[in-house]
């Protein structure tokens, strides 16, 4: 059995195409998991404090960075 050059090139391009599709699926899955974790963390920490208003990204970053939630848990 001999493969012609066209068949070999077609096989290589098919493998590259499948690899690109699977890597895109893996990237999308990882980014969605990361987004879901950040949103669930934001919701659970703010609802634990009964803080019903929406926080901006900058406020929430400061909220996490300085651990403001520790002061509210004790009172």
C-alpha positions in Angstrom: 0.0 0.0 0.0 1.5 3.3 -1.0 0.2 6.7 -0.1 0.4 9.4 -2.6 1.5 12.9 -1.5 -2.0 14.2 -1.8 -3.4 11.6 0.6 -0.6 12.3 3.1 -1.2 16.0 3.0 -5.0 15.4 3.4 -4.4 13.2 6.4 -2.0 15.8 8.0 -4.5 18.6 7.4 -7.3 16.5 8.9 -5.3 15.8 12.0 -4.4 19.5 12.4 -8.1 20.5 11.9 -9.2 18.0 14.6 -6.5 19.1 16.9 -7.6 22.8 16.5 -11.2 21.9 17.2 -10.5 19.9 20.3 -8.1 22.6 21.6 -10.8 25.3 21.1 -13.4 23.1 23.0 -10.9 22.7 25.8 -10.1 26.4 26.0 -13.8 27.3 26.0 -14.6 24.8 28.7 -11.7 26.1 30.9 -12.7 29.7 30.4 -16.4 29.0 31.2 -15.4 27.1 34.4 -13.2 30.0 35.5 -16.0 32.5 34.8 -18.5 30.3 36.7 -16.2 30.0 39.7 -15.6 33.7 39.9 -19.3 34.5 39.6 -20.3 31.9 42.2 -17.6 33.2 44.6 -18.9 36.8 44.1 -22.5 35.8 44.7 -21.8 33.6 47.7 -19.6 36.0 49.5 -21.9 39.0 49.0 -25.0 37.1 49.9 -23.4 35.8 53.1 -23.2 39.4 54.2 -26.7 40.1 53.0 -25.3 42.6 50.5 -27.9 42.7 47.8 -26.6 45.4 45.6 -24.3 44.9 42.7 -20.6 45.6 43.1 -18.4 47.0 40.4 -15.3 45.1 39.5 -13.0 47.5 41.3 -15.1 47.4 44.5 -15.2 43.7 44.5 -11.4 43.5 43.9 -10.8 45.7 46.9 -13.4 43.7 48.8 -11.4 40.5 48.3 -8.0 42.1 48.6 -8.4 43.7 52.0 -10.7 40.9 53.4 -13.4 43.3 54.4 -15.8 40.3 54.9 -13.9 39.3 58.0 -15.0 42.4 59.9 -18.7 41.8 59.0 -18.8 38.1 60.0 -18.0 38.9 63.7 -20.8 41.4 64.1 
